[in-house]
C-alpha cells in the first residue's frame, strides 16, 4: 500500500479545535492515504511504532492488516488509514472518553473530506464510536451498517489476532464484506 499524507484546510481547522491538553505533538500521528479512498480504516490510537514513523498502522498490527488486505483481494485498493484518537495514550492504555471527545471532530472532518463508500472501524473503541452503540465488537462484526450515507463494517483490531487466533478468520471475513460492498458500489 502506498500511503501519502495530505491535511488540507478542513483538517487544519478541526485540528485547531482540539483542546491543548489533549494535543501532545510528540505523540501525534495524522491519518494517511488516498483522499479519494473508497475505504477508510479507523483504528483506536497510534502505537509506539506509529509514533516513531508518524504514520498509522506501520507496526505489527499494520503488517497483519496489509497481509489480510492482500488475502481478501484488496491489495489494489488504496485506503485512507487513521485513528479515532490521534495521539498515543500514555503506557498504551485504552483511550479515555475525554480523549475520544477531543479527537472525534477531526475524524469526522477526515470522513467528510475523503467521503468513502465503506468505513471499517478496527476494534471496540472505533466501532462503538462510529456506530454510537455500547455493543461489543463480537456482537457488531460480520455485518454492514448504514451511517451518514456510508456503509460501516466493524471488525476486530488486527492486534487482537496476536492474542486470539479465532479473530483472524473473522477479520478476513469482515474485510471481504467491505471489499464486496466497494465492488457492488462500483458496479451500481
Secondary structure by P-SEA (a helix, b strand, c coil): cbbbbbbcaaaaaaaaaccccccccccbbbbbccccccbbbbcccccaaaaaaccccccaaaaaaaaaaaaacccccbbbbbbcccccccccccccaaaaaacaaaaaaaaaaacccbbbbcccaaaaaaaccccccccccccccccccbbbbbbccaaaaaccaaaaaaaaaaaaaaaaaaaaaaac
